[in-house]
Amino acid sequence: MSESGALESHWFDGHSPKARAVTLRIEGAELRMRVHDDAAHPERRYPLNRVRWPERRTHGQRQAELPDGGLIQHANAAEWDAWWQASGQRESAVVGWMQSWRATLWALGGTVAFLAVAWVWGVPWLSQTLAHQIPQSLDTHIGRQSLQQLDRLFLRPSALPQAQQDDLRQRFKTVVENGYPQDDAPPWTLAFHASPVLGANAFALPGGFMVITDDLVQLLHDQPDAIVGVLAHELGHVQHRDGLDMLVRASLVSAMVGVVLGDASGFLATVPATLATQAYSRDAERRADAHAARLLHRSGIAPAAMAVFFERMLEEDAKGGEGEKDTGADGDERSVSLPIAIASHPDHEERIRYFREWQPDGVR
């Protein structure tokens, strides 16, 4: 800085790569720039509000962009900042906050608090709301596409006799009709599949696509009411759109991660994998259990029939069946589980008590 209120700096006119010496001064609402080697037009004036001023940083040079395409470049940041303040200029509140460690801590704390509130209350509420606003046609499309991919990955054609499949399908249809006398049941489609990966399992996808494995049918071969109860449980997930809720929730979480950490656009290409690797919430499970108990009761079937299923799953777990085996490309077996499938849900003993002690509303 030479004379009072002036700053010796360098200017690039936007046409030549050569830096030219200039003297800068701020007067009123104008930046006045005197070019040392231009006798014809020694002074140029620019409105302050049209100059793109640099933000103050700890390190680095200062650059100001001029409205005519020129650029002022000053290597001595401290000198520039002193001139800027001596000229009566003040930084914006945003820059001041950025330079304050206290403000940074407050902003960090606020961000963490916001994310925590969004995670605990905001995301679940918004995902449930959005899931119930999605048109049935889109719900069905998502479920069909997901089932096709899961079919390529985990599912095989069923080896069960067609007569047994038809009998179980008819039993379940009767329970649904009794449970929804107004014919307002959610749409559903039941398919039987073999699956060495899933073992004894059942699951429901968006759109009402329900799958039950041969192993589960064989596990409960003498308990058809328990099989129907498992399907009623899955229909509860369909009724409450838990699959879509889970998908929307994972999308919202992915969006939050993208905002905080960076781009997460690739998530949309992993919809089926998301459905296969995200678990229903405990509330969704309890709601589906209550749905199964009500449907069984309305058909004259004791909800305690469902307890048999969980008891046998406990027996399977005790035998080391928790987490089915899949043979990888290297020939080794590895555990595979799909949290969307009922066999992977925790707290079997709690659910056994629930179904054995269940009573209709107003009785217990």
N, C-alpha and C positions, 0 to 999 in steps of 0.2 A: 504494500500500500504506500503510495507516494504522498501526494497532498491530501489534506483533510477531506474525508468523504469520498475519495477517489480510489480506484483499484486498478493497478496495472495488470493486464491479463492477456490472453491470446484468443483470437477469433478465427474461425473457419467459415468462409462465405458460402459454402455449399457447392461451389463450382471448382475450386482449386484445392488440392491437398495441402497447400502451404499454409502454415499458421501465420497470422498477421498480428502484430502488436497493437493493442487497443487500451484505452483508458475508460473505465466504467464509472458512472455516477448515477445515483438515483435522486431525482428531483420531482417532488410531488407524486403524480401517478405515472411517471415515465422513467424508463431506463434510457440514459443517454450514453452513447458509445462513440468515442472519438477514435478514428482510425489514423494511426500515425503516418502511414505511407500513402494516403489518399488526399492529395491537395484539392482535388475538384469537389469531393463530397466527404469532408473530414468528419462530419457528425451524423449519426443515425439515431433516431428516436423510436422507442417501442413502448406501447402501453404495458404497464406492469402485469395486468391481468391476462395478457396474451403471451407472456413469456412462461415457458415451462421450467420452473425453478427446481433445482436439485434438492432432495431431502438430505438432512444432515445425518451422516453416518460416522462411525468411529474411525474408519479407514477409507482410503480411496480419494480420488480427485473429485472436484465439483464440475458438473456440466450443466449449462443452461441452454435450452433449445429456443431459438428465436422464431417468431412467426413467419419470417421470410425464408426459412430453411437453413439459416446460419446456426453455428454452434459456438458457444463460449466455453472454453476449457481452461480450468485453473487447477494446477497441480498441488498447490499449498492449501489444503482443506481448512486448516486453522485460520489462515489469513482471510480466506473467503468468508468464513463464518463470522469473523470479527467485523469485516466490512459490512456484511449483511445486517448485523445487529446495530452497528454504528449508524447505518442509514435509516434506522427506525423501523425496520421490518421485523416481523415476528413469525415464528413457525406456526403451522396449523396445530390444532389440538391433537390430531391423529399422530403427527410427528412427535409431539411432546410426549404422548403416551408411549410411543415406540421407544423413546429414549429413556424412559423411566423404568427402573427395575421393579419399583413398587406397583406401577400400573401393569407391568408384565405379569407379576405374580397374581394380581387381582384378575386379570384376563384369563390366566391359566386356570385359576381356581374356579372362575365362572364357567369356563369351558368344561372342566371336569364335572362340575355340578350339573350343568345342562345335559351332558352326555349320560350321567348317572340317572337323572330323572327320566330322560328319554328312554333309556334302556329298561328301567324298572316299570314305568307306567306308560310312557308315550308310545313306544313301539308296540307293546301288546294291544293297547287300545286301538291304535291306528290300524294295525294289521287285521284285527277282528272286524273293524268297521269296513275297511276296503275289501276284505274277503267276501263280505255279504253284499257288496255293491257290484261285484264282477258278474257279468251276464252268464246265464247257464250255458250258452253256446261256447263261450271262452273256457268256462270251467270244464266242459266236456272235452274240448280240444286239448287242453293241457293234460288232462288225465289220459286221453288216448295216446298222445305222443309219449308220455312218460311210461305207459304200460308197454308200448312197442320197444322202447329202449331197454326197459327192465327185462322184457321177454328175451332179448338178444343176450343180455348179460347173465341172468340168473335162472330163468324159467325154462322148463322143458314140457313137452306134451304129457298130460296126465296118463297114468297107467291104471287108474281106477275104472272098474266096469261102468259102462254108460248108465246101466240101471241104477247103480248106487249114486252116481252123480245126479240123475234125474230125481231120485227119491229125496236126497238132501236139499236139492233146489226147491222141490215142491214143499217140503217141510218149512223151509225158511220163508217161502212165499206166503204160506198160510199164517205164519207168525207175523209177518209184515202186515198182511191184510187185517188181522185181528188187532194189531197195535195201531193201525191207522184206519179206523172204520169210515172216516170221511174221504178216503182215497186220496190223502194228501201226503203220502209217503214220498221221500226224496227218490229220484230215479236211481236205480242200481242195476248192475250187471255182474253176475257171479261167474267166475271161471275157476276151474280146477287145474292145477299145474304140479308137476314134479319139480323138485329143486334140491339137488345135493348140497347147494350152498346154504339155503334157508332152513332146511330141515322142517320141523313141525312149526308152521307159521301161518299167519293170515294177515292181510293188510288191505287198506282201502286207499285209493288214489282220488284226486279231484274228478268230478264228473260221475261219481258213483261206481267206478270200476273196482270191484272187489275180487281178491284172489285168496284162495285157500289151498294149501299144499297137500299132496298125497300123504306125507308123513303125519300131518296133523289129523287127517281123517283116520289114518291107521292107528294113531295114538289113542283116539277116542272112538274106536270102531264099535264098542258096545255102549256108547253114550251119545246117541244122536242128538239128544236135547242139549248137551254141552256144546256140540258142534254148532247147533243153531244159535246158542247163546253167544259163541264167539263171533258169528256173523252179525248178530244183533248189535254187539259191541262195535263192530266195524261200521255198521250202518249209522251208529251214533256219530262217528267221525264224519260220515258223509252228511248227515243232517246238519251238523254245526259247521260244516266246511272247514274242518280242522286241517286238512291237507293244504287247502289254499291259504289258510291263516299261517301255516308253517312256512309256506313258500313266500308269501308277502313279507312275513317277519324277517326271513333270511335276506330278502331283497333290501328291506329297509336297513338292516344291520350292515349289509354290503355297501349301501349308499353312505351310511355314516362313516364306515371305514374309508371309503373313497374320499369323503370330505376331509377327514383328518390326515390320512396317509397318502392319498393319491388316487389314481384312476382304478375303478373296479368294474369297468364295463364288461369284462370277460365273464362276469357272473351270469349274465343272461343266457349264455351258452351252456350252462351247467344245471338247468332246471331239473332234469331227472335225477342227476346225482345229488342235488340238494334235497329232493324229496326222499332219497334213499339214505341220507346220512344225517338228517335232522330228526330229533326225537320229539314226540308230542309232549306238551307240558303236563304236569301232574293234574292240573285242573281239567285239561281236556280228557285225560284218562278217567278221572273220576266221573266226569259228565257222561262219557261213553259207557262206563260201567252201569251208571244209573239208567241210561237208556236201555241197555240190554236187560236189566232186571225188570223194568216196566213192561217191555215187550213180551218177555217170557211169562210174566204174571198174567197179562191180558189174554194169553193163549192157554192158561191153565197149567203152565209148566213152572215148577218151583225154581226160583232163581238160584237156589242152592246147587242146581245142576252145573252152574258155571264153576263152582268151587272144585268140582272134580277135575276140570281142566287145569287149574293152577296147581292142584295137588300132584297131578301127573307131571306137570312141568318141573315141579320141585324134585320129583323123583328122577327125572331126566338130568337135571342139574347135578344131583348127587352122584349120578353115574359118570359125570364128566361130560355131559352133553351140552353144557353152557357154552355157546359159541360154536356153531357148526364148522366143519372142516372143508376147506377148498384146496384142491391141488393146483399149485402154481406151475408156471412154465418150467421151473427147475425141478419139478417132481416132488417138492416138499409140500406138506399140508400146512395150511395156515388158517387161523380162526377168522371167520367172516360173520358179521352181524349187520342186520338192517334195523336201525332203531325204529323205522316206521312200522315194522312188523311186531305183532303182539308178543311173540316169544321173548323179545329182548327187554320188555318192560320190567321194572324192578318191583319189589315189595309184593311178591306172590302171597306171603302169609297174611299181610294186611288185607289183600283183596279176597282171600278165602274167607276171612272173618266177615268182610262186608257182605258177600253173597249169602253166607249161611245165616247171618243175622238180619238180612234185609226184610223190611215190612212195608206194605203199601202206605202211602202218605195218609196220616191221620190215625194209623194203627199203632205205630211204635211210640 
